[in-house]
Amino acid sequence: MAVPFIDLKRWEPGLQAAWQKKAAELSEAAQFIGGPEVSGLEADLCRETGARHCVGCANGTDALQLALRAAGVGRGDTVLIPDATFWATFECVVNVGADPVTVDIDMKDLQMDFDLFVQAVKTHKPKAAILVHLYGWASARLLEFREFCAQNQVILIEDGAQAFGVTYKGESIYKNALLSTVSFYPAKVLGAAGDAGAVFTSNDAYAERLRSLGNHGRETHYSYGDVGWNSRISSFQAAFLRLGLPHVAARIASRVETVKAYRSHLSQLHCMKPPEGFEENGYLFCILMDPAQRPDMETSLKEKGIGFGNVYPGSMSSQKGAKPYLKAAVGGDNARKLSASVLNPPLFPYMTPSEIDEVVQALRPKAAPFVA
Ligand SMILES: Cc1ncc(COP(=O)(O)O)c(C=O)c1O
């Protein structure tokens, strides 16, 4: 049986019908921009996460750019980012006119290395840093990052594109961040019917700036306090996300059940686990393989029709597109090692026991069969 890496069509019963009804209502009312669906989504997300403010926007990349701009990061400023992340984290720094410095990762949690980060702050005196919460958990040293940045006047932005539903010590990871972002790209844990994103902040002034910058820097309809751009979230996306929100806990529970099955049935492989204190959201499952053996495993998975990912196949500092912009790369080679060894098996909500078993058998043919 073939198993895709991700299946976006595992909807809860009734969800498609509810969406079609909602889409018809919004169309008939010509409710396309702003309005109650957008303000309702922002309120729902604040309630769900405990964040003080939520500002919806066009996508997770814009969310990062809005956060940087709202915090006053721009031309000539240095911004630290991890060397292992999605390209948007690099891109957003360059797009606001700032200079990215990459910091290597800690192989224990695959997130930015805190000790190297401290060293990089001392050497490069950044105005801001972006800590990325990758794979469905975050750094074991999250609180140290927050505290160190607060004490050293480094504006800390947390890229939580992949982290919807992740909790740390029982609270949403977004709640206690100065500025954090989320992507609602359809393949994310809470996905829209297209592109969408949001920024969370605990700071009232940042919230006001975020809202204005994502709407052309407007003060009133035809007066502009700054140069922003159009990054409004569409009412359709907001409405779709609001229909998905009541199901997100079940989607996460199902993802996490698969993650636990993989971990217990693939215990001979090097399977990553979140650091202590985190409840993961099951966004991705990470197996670290011997790079010499990974190609054979991938060939075998392809032959069996099992989808997989290598998230991410290259570090930021090694990208061709980074060359003209990269100010410095701090640390060693861990991000590149991760790229050469990471293998992500299929993971999406409501995988069936036979699909899970098929993946388990493909990755470890002698494993005991998975029974739900
Ligand atoms: C870590 C990270 N940052 C930023 C983004 C960008 O989000 P979007 O695709 O919504 O622009 C993504 C999306 O994959 C991501 O994984």
Ligand as a Chemical Component Dictionary entry (heavy atoms), coordinates in Angstrom:
data_LIG
# 
_chem_comp.id                   LIG 
_chem_comp.type                 NON-POLYMER 
_chem_comp.pdbx_formal_charge   0 
_chem_comp.three_letter_code    LIG 
# 
loop_
_chem_comp_atom.comp_id 
_chem_comp_atom.atom_id 
_chem_comp_atom.alt_atom_id 
_chem_comp_atom.type_symbol 
_chem_comp_atom.charge 
_chem_comp_atom.model_Cartn_x 
_chem_comp_atom.model_Cartn_y 
_chem_comp_atom.model_Cartn_z 
_chem_comp_atom.pdbx_ordinal 
LIG C1 C1 C 0 10.071 27.774 9.872 1  
LIG C2 C2 C 0 9.221  28.468 8.847 2  
LIG N1 N1 N 0 9.255  29.806 8.780 3  
LIG C3 C3 C 0 8.495  30.486 7.896 4  
LIG C4 C4 C 0 7.668  29.831 7.016 5  
LIG C5 C5 C 0 6.923  30.620 6.002 6  
LIG O1 O1 O 0 5.538  30.477 6.054 7  
LIG P1 P1 P 0 4.634  30.717 4.758 8  
LIG O2 O2 O 0 4.862  29.589 3.817 9  
LIG O3 O3 O 0 3.245  30.756 5.292 10 
LIG O4 O4 O 0 5.053  32.016 4.168 11 
LIG C6 C6 C 0 7.590  28.434 7.051 12 
LIG C7 C7 C 0 6.689  27.713 6.131 13 
LIG O5 O5 O 0 6.946  26.605 5.726 14 
LIG C8 C8 C 0 8.388  27.722 7.994 15 
LIG O6 O6 O 0 8.352  26.392 8.065 16 
# 
loop_
_chem_comp_bond.comp_id 
_chem_comp_bond.atom_id_1 
_chem_comp_bond.atom_id_2 
_chem_comp_bond.value_order 
_chem_comp_bond.pdbx_ordinal 
LIG C1 C2 SING 1  
LIG C2 N1 SING 2  
LIG C2 C8 DOUB 3  
LIG N1 C3 DOUB 4  
LIG C3 C4 SING 5  
LIG C4 C5 SING 6  
LIG C4 C6 DOUB 7  
LIG C5 O1 SING 8  
LIG O1 P1 SING 9  
LIG P1 O2 DOUB 10 
LIG P1 O3 SING 11 
LIG P1 O4 SING 12 
LIG C6 C7 SING 13 
LIG C6 C8 SING 14 
LIG C7 O5 DOUB 15 
LIG C8 O6 SING 16 
# 
